[in-house]
Amino acid sequence: MNILKHMEAVFIAVVLIAVPASYLGAAHAGRSDAPRANAGAVAGANVYAGAVATSGKVAVVTITAKRLDRAQLLAAR
């Protein structure tokens, strides 16, 4: 069987297998033995809470760096 001739059929077959499998896998994601993602549990997560942009305030990023001179640019290549 020439796989290139039947690539569309192979793609459809893979999709017909992968979509129900992912749906069934998602049904079991709420099990109690599965680890739960919790971004608040990360150490230091509240340190940067004031840096988050909201509707009332815009986040500002300041980048400070020294420009490289021509010799340093050529050495970096």
N, C-alpha and C positions, 0 to 999 in steps of 0.2 A: 504494500500500500504506500503510495507516495504521499508523505505527510504534508508536503507543501500544497498539493492539490486539495486536500481535505482540511486545511487549517481552520476554516470557518466552522465545520462540523466538530472539530476537536475543541475549539473555543467554547461552543455552545454546550458540549458535553461537560467540560470542566466547570462552566458556570452553573449548570444544572446540579452538579455535585457540591460545589463550594458554597452556594447561597443557602441551601437548606442546612448544610453542616454548620455554617456560622450562626444561623438562626437557632439551631438546636443547642449549640455551644453557649449562646447568650442566655438561653433559658436556665442553664445551670450556673451562671455567673453569680447568682444571689445565694449560693450555698453558704452555710455557716463555716465550713472548713476552708473556703477560698479566702485568700488574703484580700483585704479591702484597701483601696487607694485612699489616702487621707493626706492632703497637702498641708493641713494644719499641724500634723504631727512632726513635721520636719523641724529640727532644731534651728532656731534663729529665723523662722518664717515671719515672725511679727516685727523683726528689726526693720525691714524695708516696707512695712505696711503704709507708711506715709509717702512712699515714692510712687504709689499706684495712681494713675490718672483716673479721675472721676468726672462727672458731668460739670462739677463746679470748679475743678482745678485741672490744669494741664501739667503733665509730667515734663520736666526739663532735664535734659542730659547734657552735662558739661564734660568735654573731653580736652584734657590738657596734655600736650606732648611737644617735644622739641623737634623742629624740622631737621631732617638730615641734610648735610651738605653733599655736594656732588661726589666727593671721594667716598663717603659712607654709603651713598646710593649704589655706586658701582661695586663696592665691596660686598654689599648685600646680595647682589645678583650672583 
